[in-house]
Amino acid sequence: MKKTLLSLLMICSIIITNTTFAQNSENNTILTDTNPLAGGYIIDHEGGGDFKTIQEAVTKLNDDGVSAAVVFTIKVGTYKENLHIKNITGASATNTITFKLDEGIKYGADLKSMPSADVNYTLYLDNAQFITFKNMTFLPTESRTSRLIEIGNGTTNITFKDCEFFGNPVTKADPNKDNALIFSDNSQCENGLSNIKFETNKFENGSYGIVFNDVSSCQEYNEGINITENTFKKHSEGAILLQYQNIATINSNLFFSEEASGNYQAISLKDVKGNSEISFNTIFAVSEATEGMLEGIKVDNFHTEGKLSIYNNMSSTIAKAKARSMYIKNVNNALIAHNNLFSIGEKNSSCLQLSADNTLNIYKNNILQSEGAAHCMVLETEAPADMVSDYNVMYNTNNSVVLKLEADKNYETLAAWSTDSKLDENSKDIDPKYCSTKDLHILNAELKFCPKLDEVTNDIDLQDRADEKTYAGADETIGETVPVEYIVYKDDTDVPERIILNDGAEVDLVQKYSLSLPILIKNSNSVNPSRVTCTVTGDFLLEEEYKHTVIGAKSSIIITMFPKKYSVHSTAVVTFTQENGATTSFTLKCKIIPPMGVEENTKEKPVVVYPNPSSGNLNIQFKSNVEASIIDLTGNTIKEYSNINSNTIKSEVLEQGIYFLKVIEEGKTYIEKIIVK
């Protein structure tokens, strides 16, 4: 009997051991059904990791927590899931949680919302803490407009870095804040959010990019939000809307919206306190709407608890209706300095509008240029008695410089405004010579007349304001445009082969898949910068528009181009245009090798893809018996076809991106490029 019981116990022990423990050989990480997570794990939708879906990993986190730092490495692919991350037991400043791609891969893990009547998010952070998301792409469903990320209920210490947030385009019929890409309203009046960071991300479409819109009945202040070095494009209503924030930082972001609604706001802060900052941002917004107010920077109700600093920003707003580059309302204890503002709009538009209830504010060393019916400055009533305004540039050739709305009084000249208000006694009425309405860097050397401010030690390009006299506006160093020398490298190795380019130079290159050129731009005058724009014609498309400022003696960029075709003889004409119109161009004769090292065959291909480009739904017609596969930009095979008979048609649905159809016929390989817009 004892021997039988002992045997049973041994069998149970073996069963328990075999069912509760699993080991991943790649990470040497032991998973258990009940123990907290610790170490590194693989998420692979093809089943080659510890978890097949991100949801499986999240469920494990929510149920069992962590006992040490945890890193989830996500394999490239599309994960159609709606995630709800709660307060993770054991998470701390030491026991952090990270979701990221494989090392060396920038994008490729797409988290796409599943259609659902119950949830309106792709990811919900619900009292979550100490989590970082890196190099991920967040997508909505195609069928409806929805937010991507919802944050609430006391969530703290969250970082999104190098991620992409792509929403659906929002129609004018449904422009509300609920369709923001990132949304929080703390509607349950729980603890406020704290230490939420967005760094070097891309935001596109949706009604807004980021909305933290605490309901007024709660008045629970969120603390320490930091939005730095992000790009915001194509939002219908605005890019950033923050309400009830304590210590907010919006720094070094790019805002582009050339089809904005009439009431678009790039940056909007309301009911804010604590030492907060809006600095080094570039805003370009255009609206064709016939009514509404297009705004660059708006601050409404900043409390006396702390100081607000708005400096080194470039804000350009152009509207058929009303426009204002900056609106300051009920703001106390603010420094507004070294901003470049430009505005075009109908009556009562302005570069800068000030309400009557502002106190203890300083306006110095700014540039205000307006055109059309817009004014440089609009005062809603009399200027506050404690207002300080001086050493600004106010330039308008078509309308009054300053307008008092309450009295409907126009000051046609800066001198008239200064005499009546006793303000701006050292300000100037001169043309700053902006590079363009989109690029508010200046070309007028006469603007170096302002006293140096201790609070603003450099300019928007991080050039030191070293002299006692500094330039008005966000752009410090200007002057005569100087010649530059372009040095292109064949690759980005430690000791690359250099090519010094002259006008019309021809260069032979052999590269795979795309053309990435590290370029060193040498400035012959290390004092004055030279600003250049790069364009490409021929057989290539630029990854993005490149505008670059050469700071000091040299500066470097990497331009990336995608071939329109794969051929032994592909040509790219790269042109650099300086701000004075001078151009330097060179021709690249390239042999671009498609993925997998397959060269294009000149024989007629045994396949037809239509439509191409497409919106995602496409047909592939095979003309003969072949083997085929679809490959994405990273070289991963996402679809395979075998034993395909001639005249077979396959229908596919692909995500937005560039793909390659690899076809093998009688031992020969053919490549067809597929573009999904």
C-alpha positions as CSV (number, residue, x, y, z in Angstrom):
1,M,0.0,0.0,0.0
2,K,2.8,2.4,0.9
3,K,4.6,1.6,-2.3
4,T,1.4,2.3,-4.3
5,L,0.9,5.7,-2.6
6,L,4.5,6.6,-3.2
7,S,4.2,5.8,-6.9
8,L,1.1,7.9,-7.1
9,L,2.8,10.9,-5.4
10,M,5.7,10.6,-7.8
11,I,3.4,10.5,-10.8
12,C,1.5,13.6,-9.5
13,S,4.8,15.4,-9.0
14,I,5.9,14.7,-12.6
15,I,2.5,15.9,-14.0
16,I,2.6,19.1,-11.9
17,T,6.2,19.7,-12.9
18,N,5.5,19.1,-16.6
19,T,2.3,21.3,-16.7
20,T,3.3,24.3,-14.6
21,F,6.8,25.1,-16.0
22,A,7.9,26.0,-19.5
23,Q,11.3,27.3,-20.6
24,N,12.2,29.4,-23.5
25,S,15.6,28.3,-24.7
26,E,16.3,31.7,-26.4
27,N,15.9,33.8,-23.3
28,N,16.5,31.1,-20.6
29,T,13.4,32.5,-18.9
30,I,11.2,30.2,-16.9
31,L,7.4,30.8,-17.2
32,T,5.1,29.4,-14.5
33,D,1.3,29.5,-14.2
34,T,1.4,31.3,-10.9
35,N,4.7,33.1,-10.5
36,P,5.4,36.8,-11.4
37,L,7.2,37.5,-14.6
38,A,10.9,38.5,-14.6
39,G,13.4,38.9,-17.5
40,G,12.9,38.8,-21.2
41,Y,10.2,37.2,-23.3
42,I,9.4,36.9,-27.0
43,I,6.0,37.7,-28.5
44,D,5.7,36.1,-31.9
45,H,2.4,35.9,-33.8
46,E,3.8,32.9,-35.7
47,G,4.1,31.0,-32.5
48,G,7.9,31.0,-32.2
49,G,8.1,32.8,-28.8
50,D,6.8,32.7,-25.3
51,F,3.5,34.3,-26.2
52,K,1.7,34.3,-29.6
53,T,-0.3,37.4,-28.9
54,I,0.4,40.6,-27.0
55,Q,-2.9,39.9,-25.2
56,E,-1.5,36.7,-23.8
57,A,1.4,38.6,-22.3
58,V,-0.9,41.3,-20.9
59,T,-3.2,38.7,-19.3
60,K,-0.1,37.2,-17.6
61,L,1.0,40.6,-16.4
62,N,-2.5,41.5,-15.1
63,D,-2.9,38.2,-13.3
64,D,0.6,37.5,-11.9
65,G,2.5,40.8,-11.9
66,V,6.3,41.1,-12.0
67,S,9.1,40.4,-9.6
68,A,11.9,42.2,-11.6
69,A,12.3,44.2,-14.8
70,V,10.5,42.7,-17.7
71,V,11.1,43.2,-21.5
72,F,8.7,41.9,-24.1
73,T,10.4,41.7,-27.5
74,I,7.7,41.7,-30.2
75,K,8.4,40.1,-33.6
76,V,7.5,42.0,-36.7
77,G,3.8,41.5,-37.7
78,T,0.3,42.8,-37.3
79,Y,-1.4,42.0,-34.0
80,K,-5.2,42.7,-34.1
81,E,-6.1,43.1,-30.5
82,N,-7.7,45.4,-28.0
83,L,-5.5,45.6,-24.9
84,H,-6.4,46.5,-21.3
85,I,-3.5,46.9,-19.0
86,K,-4.3,47.3,-15.3
87,N,-2.2,48.0,-12.2
88,I,0.6,45.4,-12.4
89,T,1.5,43.9,-9.1
90,G,5.2,44.5,-8.3
91,A,5.8,47.2,-11.0
92,S,8.1,49.9,-9.8
93,A,10.9,52.3,-10.9
94,T,13.2,49.2,-10.7
95,N,10.7,46.6,-11.9
96,T,9.8,48.3,-15.1
97,I,7.9,46.8,-18.1
98,T,8.9,47.4,-21.7
99,F,7.2,46.4,-25.0
100,K,9.6,46.8,-27.9
101,L,10.7,45.5,-31.3
102,D,13.8,43.4,-32.0
103,E,17.0,45.4,-31.8
104,G,17.8,47.2,-35.0
105,I,14.3,47.3,-36.3
106,K,12.6,50.7,-36.2
107,Y,9.0,49.8,-37.1
108,G,7.0,46.7,-37.9
109,A,5.0,45.6,-34.9
110,D,1.5,46.9,-35.7
111,L,-1.1,46.9,-33.0
112,K,-4.4,47.2,-34.7
113,S,-7.8,47.6,-33.0
114,M,-10.3,44.9,-33.4
115,P,-13.9,46.0,-34.3
116,S,-15.9,46.0,-31.1
117,A,-19.1,47.6,-29.9
118,D,-17.9,47.5,-26.3
119,V,-14.5,49.3,-26.5
120,N,-13.3,52.5,-28.2
121,Y,-9.5,52.0,-28.0
122,T,-6.6,49.9,-29.2
123,L,-4.8,50.1,-25.8
124,Y,-6.3,51.1,-22.5
125,L,-4.0,52.0,-19.6
126,D,-6.0,51.6,-16.4
127,N,-4.0,52.6,-13.3
128,A,-1.0,51.1,-15.1
129,Q,2.5,52.1,-13.9
130,F,6.1,52.0,-15.1
131,I,5.5,50.8,-18.7
132,T,7.5,51.8,-21.8
133,F,6.4,51.3,-25.4
134,K,9.1,51.6,-28.1
135,N,9.0,51.4,-31.9
136,M,5.4,50.2,-32.1
137,T,2.8,51.3,-34.5
138,F,-0.8,51.8,-33.3
139,L,-3.7,51.5,-35.8
140,P,-7.5,51.8,-35.6
141,T,-10.0,49.7,-37.4
142,E,-10.8,50.6,-41.0
143,S,-14.5,50.6,-40.4
144,R,-14.8,53.5,-37.9
145,T,-12.9,56.3,-36.3
146,S,-11.7,55.5,-32.8
147,R,-9.1,56.6,-30.4
148,L,-5.9,54.5,-30.2
149,I,-4.8,54.9,-26.6
150,E,-7.0,55.7,-23.6
151,I,-5.2,56.6,-20.3
152,G,-7.0,56.9,-17.0
153,N,-7.5,56.0,-13.4
154,G,-4.3,57.2,-11.9
155,T,-1.9,55.8,-14.5
156,T,1.7,57.0,-13.9
157,N,5.2,56.7,-15.3
158,I,4.3,55.7,-18.8
159,T,6.6,56.4,-21.8
160,F,5.9,56.2,-25.5
161,K,9.1,56.5,-27.5
162,D,9.7,56.2,-31.3
163,C,6.2,55.0,-31.9
164,E,3.7,55.7,-34.7
165,F,0.1,56.6,-34.1
166,F,-2.0,56.5,-37.3
167,G,-5.7,57.3,-36.9
168,N,-8.4,57.4,-39.5
169,P,-9.1,60.8,-41.2
170,V,-11.9,62.6,-39.4
171,T,-14.7,64.2,-41.2
172,K,-16.2,67.5,-40.2
173,A,-19.4,65.7,-39.1
174,D,-17.5,63.9,-36.3
175,P,-14.6,66.1,-35.1
176,N,-15.0,65.7,-31.3
177,K,-12.2,65.1,-28.8
178,D,-13.3,61.4,-28.3
179,N,-11.6,60.6,-31.7
180,A,-8.2,61.8,-30.5
181,L,-5.3,59.4,-31.0
182,I,-4.4,59.6,-27.3
183,F,-7.3,60.4,-25.0
184,S,-7.8,60.8,-21.2
185,D,-10.7,62.5,-19.4
186,N,-10.4,61.0,-16.0
187,S,-14.1,61.0,-15.9
188,Q,-14.4,58.7,-12.9
189,C,-12.6,61.4,-10.8
190,E,-9.9,59.0,-9.7
191,N,-6.3,60.0,-9.0
192,G,-4.7,62.3,-11.6
193,L,-2.2,61.0,-14.1
194,S,1.5,61.7,-13.6
195,N,4.8,61.4,-15.5
196,I,3.4,60.6,-18.9
197,K,6.0,61.0,-21.6
198,F,5.8,61.1,-25.4
199,E,9.2,61.3,-27.0
200,T,10.1,61.2,-30.8
201,N,6.8,59.7,-31.9
202,K,4.7,60.3,-35.1
203,F,1.0,61.3,-34.8
204,E,-1.2,61.4,-37.9
205,N,-4.9,61.9,-38.6
206,G,-7.6,61.8,-35.9
207,S,-9.5,64.8,-34.6
208,Y,-6.6,65.5,-32.2
209,G,-3.2,64.0,-31.5
210,I,-3.2,64.1,-27.7
211,V,-6.1,65.1,-25.4
212,F,-5.9,65.2,-21.6
213,N,-9.3,66.7,-21.0
214,D,-10.2,66.3,-17.3
215,V,-13.8,67.0,-16.6
216,S,-14.4,70.2,-14.8
217,S,-16.3,68.6,-11.8
218,C,-13.2,66.7,-10.9
219,Q,-10.5,69.3,-11.1
220,E,-7.9,66.7,-10.3
221,Y,-4.6,67.9,-11.8
222,N,-2.5,65.7,-13.9
223,E,1.2,66.2,-13.2
224,G,4.4,66.1,-15.2
225,I,3.2,65.4,-18.7
226,N,6.2,65.8,-21.2
227,I,5.7,66.0,-25.0
228,T,9.1,66.3,-26.7
229,E,10.4,65.9,-30.3
230,N,7.2,64.5,-31.8
231,T,5.7,65.1,-35.2
232,F,2.0,65.9,-35.5
233,K,0.3,65.9,-38.9
234,K,-3.2,66.1,-40.5
235,H,-5.3,66.4,-37.3
236,S,-8.6,68.1,-38.1
237,E,-9.2,69.9,-34.8
238,G,-5.9,70.2,-33.1
239,A,-2.6,68.5,-32.1
240,I,-2.3,68.8,-28.3
241,L,-5.1,69.8,-25.8
242,L,-4.2,69.7,-22.1
243,Q,-6.5,70.7,-19.3
244,Y,-5.9,70.6,-15.5
245,Q,-2.2,70.1,-15.8
246,N,0.5,70.7,-13.2
247,I,4.0,71.1,-14.7
248,A,3.5,70.6,-18.4
249,T,6.4,70.5,-20.9
250,I,5.8,70.8,-24.7
251,N,9.2,71.0,-26.3
252,S,10.8,70.7,-29.8
253,N,7.7,69.3,-31.6
254,L,6.7,69.8,-35.3
255,F,3.1,70.6,-36.1
256,F,1.9,70.5,-39.8
257,S,-1.8,70.7,-40.7
258,E,-2.4,72.2,-44.2
259,E,-6.1,71.1,-44.3
260,A,-7.1,72.2,-40.8
261,S,-10.7,72.9,-39.7
262,G,-11.7,76.5,-39.0
263,N,-11.2,75.9,-35.2
264,Y,-7.9,74.1,-35.2
265,Q,-5.4,74.6,-32.3
266,A,-1.9,73.2,-32.5
267,I,-1.2,73.6,-28.8
268,S,-3.9,74.4,-26.3
269,L,-3.5,74.6,-22.5
270,K,-6.3,75.3,-20.2
271,D,-6.3,75.5,-16.4
272,V,-2.6,74.9,-15.9
273,K,-0.3,75.5,-13.0
274,G,3.3,74.7,-11.9
275,N,6.4,75.6,-13.8
276,S,5.3,74.8,-17.4
277,E,7.0,75.4,-20.7
278,I,6.2,75.7,-24.4
279,S,9.4,76.0,-26.3
280,F,11.3,75.1,-29.5
281,N,8.1,74.1,-31.4
282,T,7.5,74.7,-35.1
283,I,3.9,75.2,-36.2
284,F,2.5,75.5,-39.7
285,A,-1.3,75.5,-40.0
286,V,-3.5,76.4,-43.0
287,S,-7.3,76.4,-43.1
288,E,-9.6,76.9,-46.1
289,A,-12.7,77.1,-43.9
290,T,-14.7,80.2,-44.2
291,E,-15.5,80.5,-40.5
292,G,-13.8,79.7,-37.2
293,M,-10.5,80.6,-35.5
294,L,-7.2,78.9,-36.5
295,E,-4.7,79.1,-33.6
296,G,-1.1,78.1,-33.1
297,I,-0.5,78.4,-29.4
298,K,-3.4,79.0,-26.9
299,V,-3.1,79.3,-23.1
300,D,-6.4,79.9,-21.2
301,N,-6.1,80.3,-17.4
302,F,-2.6,79.8,-16.1
303,H,-2.6,80.0,-12.3
304,T,-0.1,81.9,-10.1
305,E,1.3,78.7,-8.7
306,G,4.4,78.6,-10.9
307,K,5.7,80.3,-14.0
308,L,4.8,79.8,-17.6
309,S,7.6,80.1,-20.2
310,I,6.9,80.4,-23.9
311,Y,10.0,80.9,-26.0
312,N,11.8,79.9,-29.2
313,N,8.7,78.9,-31.0
314,M,7.8,79.4,-34.7
315,S,4.1,79.6,-35.3
316,S,2.6,80.3,-38.7
317,T,-1.2,80.4,-39.1
318,I,-2.9,81.1,-42.4
319,A,-6.7,81.1,-42.7
320,K,-9.4,82.3,-45.0
321,A,-11.4,83.1,-41.8
322,K,-9.7,84.2,-38.6
323,A,-6.2,83.3,-37.5
324,R,-3.9,84.0,-34.6
325,S,-0.5,82.5,-33.9
326,M,-0.7,82.9,-30.2
327,Y,-3.5,83.7,-27.7
328,I,-2.8,84.5,-24.1
329,K,-5.9,84.6,-21.8
330,N,-6.0,84.9,-18.0
331,V,-2.3,84.1,-17.7
332,N,-0.3,85.1,-14.7
333,N,3.5,85.3,-14.3
334,A,4.6,84.3,-17.8
335,L,7.7,85.0,-19.9
336,I,6.9,85.1,-23.6
337,A,10.1,85.8,-25.5
338,H,12.0,85.0,-28.7
339,N,9.0,83.7,-30.6
340,N,8.6,84.0,-34.4
341,L,4.9,84.6,-35.2
342,F,3.2,85.0,-38.6
343,S,-0.5,85.3,-39.4
344,I,-2.8,85.8,-42.3
345,G,-6.6,86.1,-41.8
346,E,-9.6,88.2,-41.9
347,K,-10.6,91.2,-39.6
348,N,-9.4,90.8,-36.0
349,S,-6.9,88.1,-36.8
350,S,-3.5,88.6,-35.2
351,C,-0.1,87.2,-34.4
352,L,-0.6,87.7,-30.7
353,Q,-3.9,88.3,-28.9
354,L,-4.0,89.3,-25.2
355,S,-7.1,89.2,-22.9
356,A,-7.8,91.8,-20.2
357,D,-7.1,89.5,-17.2
358,N,-3.4,88.8,-17.9
359,T,-1.1,90.0,-15.1
360,L,2.7,90.1,-14.5
361,N,3.6,89.0,-18.0
362,I,6.7,89.9,-19.9
363,Y,6.7,90.1,-23.8
364,K,10.2,90.6,-25.1
365,N,12.3,89.9,-28.2
366,N,9.5,88.5,-30.3
367,I,8.8,88.9,-34.0
368,L,5.2,89.6,-35.0
369,Q,4.6,89.8,-38.8
370,S,1.0,89.8,-40.1
371,E,-0.5,90.2,-43.6
372,G,-3.8,90.9,-45.1
373,A,-6.4,92.1,-42.6
374,A,-4.5,90.6,-39.6
375,H,-2.8,92.7,-37.0
376,C,0.5,92.1,-35.2
377,M,-1.2,92.4,-31.8
378,V,-4.8,92.5,-30.6
379,L,-5.8,93.7,-27.1
380,E,-9.2,92.8,-26.0
381,T,-9.2,95.9,-23.6
382,E,-6.6,98.2,-22.3
383,A,-3.1,96.8,-21.7
384,P,-2.7,95.6,-18.1
385,A,-0.8,98.1,-15.9
386,D,1.9,95.6,-15.1
387,M,2.4,94.5,-18.7
388,V,6.1,94.6,-19.9
389,S,6.5,94.6,-23.7
390,D,9.7,95.8,-25.4
391,Y,12.4,94.9,-28.0
392,N,9.9,93.2,-30.2
393,V,9.5,93.4,-34.0
394,M,6.1,94.4,-35.3
395,Y,5.7,94.4,-39.0
396,N,2.6,94.8,-41.1
397,T,2.4,96.7,-44.4
398,N,-1.4,96.3,-45.0
399,N,-3.1,97.0,-41.7
400,S,-2.7,98.5,-38.3
401,V,0.0,97.2,-36.1
402,V,-2.1,97.0,-32.9
403,L,-5.9,96.9,-32.4
404,K,-7.9,97.4,-29.2
405,L,-11.1,95.4,-29.7
406,E,-13.1,97.0,-26.9
407,A,-12.5,100.6,-28.1
408,D,-12.2,99.5,-31.8
409,K,-9.1,101.6,-31.9
410,N,-6.4,101.0,-34.5
411,Y,-2.8,102.0,-34.1
412,E,-1.5,102.3,-37.6
413,T,2.1,102.5,-36.6
414,L,4.3,101.1,-33.9
415,A,5.3,104.6,-32.9
416,A,1.6,105.5,-32.3
417,W,1.1,102.4,-30.2
418,S,4.3,103.1,-28.2
419,T,3.5,106.7,-27.5
420,D,0.0,105.9,-26.3
421,S,0.8,102.8,-24.2
422,K,4.3,103.6,-23.0
423,L,5.2,100.1,-24.1
424,D,7.5,98.8,-26.9
425,E,9.7,101.9,-26.7
426,N,12.7,100.0,-28.1
427,S,10.7,97.8,-30.5
428,K,11.2,98.1,-34.3
429,D,8.9,98.1,-37.3
430,I,11.1,96.3,-39.9
431,D,10.7,93.3,-42.2
432,P,12.2,90.2,-40.5
433,K,12.5,88.6,-44.0
434,Y,11.2,85.2,-43.1
435,C,12.5,82.5,-45.4
436,S,8.9,81.6,-46.3
437,T,5.4,81.5,-44.6
438,K,6.3,77.9,-43.7
439,D,9.9,78.4,-42.6
440,L,10.1,81.4,-40.2
441,H,13.9,81.5,-40.0
442,I,15.0,85.1,-40.6
443,L,17.3,86.7,-43.1
444,N,17.6,90.3,-41.8
445,A,20.8,91.1,-39.9
446,E,19.2,94.3,-38.6
447,L,17.3,92.3,-36.0
448,K,20.3,92.0,-33.7
449,F,19.3,94.8,-31.3
450,C,17.7,93.0,-28.3
451,P,19.3,92.6,-24.8
452,K,20.2,89.0,-23.9
453,L,17.8,87.3,-21.6
454,D,19.1,85.0,-18.9
455,E,16.2,82.7,-19.3
456,V,16.8,82.0,-23.0
457,T,20.4,81.0,-23.7
458,N,20.1,79.5,-27.2
459,D,17.8,79.6,-30.2
460,I,15.4,77.2,-31.8
461,D,18.4,75.6,-33.7
462,L,20.3,75.3,-30.4
463,Q,22.8,78.1,-31.4
464,D,24.1,79.9,-28.3
465,R,23.0,83.4,-27.7
466,A,26.5,84.3,-26.7
467,D,26.6,88.1,-27.3
468,E,25.1,90.7,-25.0
469,K,23.0,91.8,-28.0
470,T,20.9,89.1,-29.5
471,Y,18.5,88.7,-32.4
472,A,14.8,89.2,-32.0
473,G,12.8,86.1,-32.5
474,A,13.5,82.4,-32.2
475,D,16.4,82.4,-34.8
476,E,19.7,83.7,-33.5
477,T,22.3,83.5,-36.2
478,I,21.6,84.9,-39.6
479,G,23.5,86.7,-42.3
480,E,24.8,86.4,-45.8
481,T,24.1,83.0,-47.3
482,V,27.4,81.2,-47.6
483,P,28.5,78.4,-50.0
484,V,28.4,74.9,-48.7
485,E,30.2,71.7,-49.7
486,Y,28.4,68.4,-49.8
487,I,30.2,65.1,-49.0
488,V,28.2,62.0,-49.7
489,Y,29.2,58.6,-48.2
490,K,28.5,55.3,-49.9
491,D,27.6,53.7,-46.6
492,D,27.5,54.5,-42.9
493,T,30.4,52.2,-41.8
494,D,33.0,53.5,-39.4
495,V,35.4,54.3,-42.3
496,P,33.0,55.0,-45.3
497,E,34.2,55.8,-48.8
498,R,33.6,59.5,-49.3
499,I,32.5,61.2,-52.5
500,I,33.0,65.0,-52.7
501,L,30.3,66.3,-55.0
502,N,30.5,69.0,-57.6
503,D,27.6,70.3,-59.6
504,G,26.5,67.6,-62.0
505,A,28.8,64.9,-60.5
506,E,27.9,61.3,-61.3
507,V,28.3,58.6,-58.8
508,D,27.9,54.8,-59.1
509,L,26.4,53.1,-56.1
510,V,25.2,49.5,-55.4
511,Q,22.8,49.2,-52.5
512,K,20.0,46.9,-51.5
513,Y,16.3,47.7,-51.3
514,S,16.6,51.5,-50.7
515,L,19.1,54.2,-51.0
516,S,20.3,55.8,-47.7
517,L,23.0,58.4,-48.0
518,P,24.9,59.8,-45.1
519,I,25.7,63.4,-46.2
520,L,28.1,65.8,-44.5
521,I,27.4,69.4,-45.3
522,K,30.4,71.6,-44.7
523,N,29.8,75.3,-44.1
524,S,32.5,77.6,-45.3
525,N,31.5,80.2,-42.7
526,S,31.3,78.7,-39.3
527,V,29.6,81.8,-37.8
528,N,26.6,82.0,-40.1
529,P,24.4,79.0,-40.8
530,S,23.2,77.9,-44.3
531,R,19.7,76.4,-44.6
532,V,19.2,73.9,-47.4
533,T,16.3,71.9,-48.8
534,C,16.8,68.6,-50.4
535,T,14.7,67.3,-53.4
536,V,15.0,64.3,-55.6
537,T,13.9,63.6,-59.1
538,G,14.4,60.6,-61.4
539,D,13.8,57.0,-60.5
540,F,13.5,57.6,-56.7
541,L,11.0,59.0,-54.2
542,L,12.2,60.7,-51.0
543,E,11.1,59.1,-47.7
544,E,10.2,62.6,-46.5
545,E,10.9,66.2,-47.3
546,Y,14.3,67.3,-46.0
547,K,14.9,70.8,-44.8
548,H,18.2,71.2,-42.9
549,T,20.1,74.0,-41.2
550,V,23.9,73.7,-41.2
551,I,25.0,74.9,-37.8
552,G,28.6,75.9,-37.4
553,A,31.3,74.5,-39.6
554,K,29.5,71.2,-40.5
555,S,26.4,69.3,-40.1
556,S,25.2,65.9,-41.2
557,I,21.9,64.3,-42.4
558,I,20.9,60.9,-43.8
559,I,18.5,61.1,-46.7
560,T,16.5,57.9,-47.6
561,M,15.1,57.3,-51.0
562,F,12.9,54.5,-52.3
563,P,13.3,53.3,-55.9
564,K,10.3,53.5,-58.3
565,K,11.8,50.4,-60.0
566,Y,14.6,48.0,-59.7
567,S,17.1,48.1,-62.4
568,V,20.8,48.1,-63.2
569,H,20.4,51.6,-64.4
570,S,18.4,53.7,-61.9
571,T,19.1,57.4,-61.7
572,A,18.5,59.9,-58.9
573,V,19.1,63.6,-59.3
574,V,19.6,65.0,-55.8
575,T,19.3,68.8,-55.5
576,F,20.2,71.0,-52.5
577,T,18.6,74.5,-52.6
578,Q,20.0,77.2,-50.3
579,E,17.9,79.9,-48.9
580,N,19.1,82.5,-51.4
581,G,18.0,80.2,-54.3
582,A,21.5,78.9,-55.2
583,T,21.4,75.2,-56.0
584,T,23.9,72.3,-56.1
585,S,22.9,69.0,-57.7
586,F,24.5,65.7,-58.4
587,T,23.4,62.6,-60.2
588,L,23.6,59.1,-58.7
589,K,23.7,56.2,-61.1
590,C,22.6,53.3,-59.0
591,K,22.2,49.6,-59.2
592,I,19.5,48.9,-56.6
593,I,19.1,45.3,-55.6
594,P,15.7,44.1,-54.5
595,P,15.2,42.2,-51.2
596,M,16.7,38.7,-51.0
597,G,19.4,39.8,-53.4
598,V,17.3,39.2,-56.5
599,E,18.0,41.3,-59.6
600,E,15.3,42.3,-61.9
601,N,14.9,40.2,-65.1
602,T,14.1,42.1,-68.2
603,K,11.9,39.3,-69.6
604,E,8.1,39.9,-69.3
605,K,7.0,38.9,-65.8
606,P,4.7,35.9,-65.4
607,V,2.4,37.9,-63.0
608,V,0.2,41.0,-63.1
609,V,-0.8,42.9,-59.9
610,Y,-3.8,45.2,-60.1
611,P,-4.6,47.8,-59.0
612,N,-1.1,48.8,-58.1
613,P,-0.8,51.1,-56.2
614,S,-4.0,50.2,-54.2
615,S,-5.7,51.0,-51.0
616,G,-5.2,47.5,-49.7
617,N,-7.4,45.3,-51.8
618,L,-5.6,43.9,-54.8
619,N,-5.6,41.0,-57.2
620,I,-2.6,38.9,-58.4
621,Q,-2.9,37.2,-61.7
622,F,-0.4,34.4,-62.5
623,K,0.2,33.8,-66.2
624,S,2.0,30.5,-65.8
625,N,2.9,27.7,-63.3
626,V,5.0,29.3,-60.6
627,E,6.0,29.5,-56.9
628,A,5.5,32.9,-55.3
629,S,5.6,34.8,-52.0
630,I,4.9,38.3,-50.7
631,I,7.8,39.9,-48.8
632,D,7.6,43.1,-46.6
633,L,10.3,45.8,-46.3
634,T,12.1,43.9,-43.5
635,G,12.5,40.8,-45.6
636,N,9.8,38.8,-43.8
637,T,7.6,36.5,-45.9
638,I,4.0,37.3,-45.1
639,K,2.3,35.2,-47.8
640,E,3.4,32.1,-49.8
641,Y,1.8,30.5,-52.9
642,S,2.8,27.0,-54.1
643,N,1.8,25.0,-57.1
644,I,0.0,27.9,-58.7
645,N,-1.5,27.1,-62.1
646,S,-1.5,29.4,-65.0
647,N,-4.2,32.1,-65.2
648,T,-4.9,31.8,-61.5
649,I,-6.1,35.0,-59.8
650,K,-5.6,35.5,-56.0
651,S,-7.2,38.3,-54.1
652,E,-5.3,39.8,-51.1
653,V,-5.8,42.5,-48.4
654,L,-2.6,44.2,-47.3
655,E,-1.8,46.8,-44.7
656,Q,-0.4,50.2,-45.8
657,G,3.2,49.9,-46.9
658,I,5.5,48.7,-49.6
659,Y,5.8,44.9,-50.5
660,F,7.6,42.8,-53.0
661,L,6.0,39.9,-54.9
662,K,8.7,37.3,-55.5
663,V,7.9,34.9,-58.4
664,I,9.9,31.8,-59.4
665,E,9.3,30.4,-62.8
666,E,11.5,27.6,-64.3
667,G,14.3,28.5,-61.9
668,K,14.3,32.2,-62.7
669,T,13.2,34.8,-60.2
670,Y,11.1,37.9,-60.8
671,I,10.2,40.8,-58.5
672,E,7.1,43.0,-58.6
673,K,6.8,45.9,-56.3
674,I,3.4,46.4,-54.5
675,I,2.4,49.7,-53.0
676,V,-0.5,50.0,-50.6
677,K,-1.4,53.6,-49.8
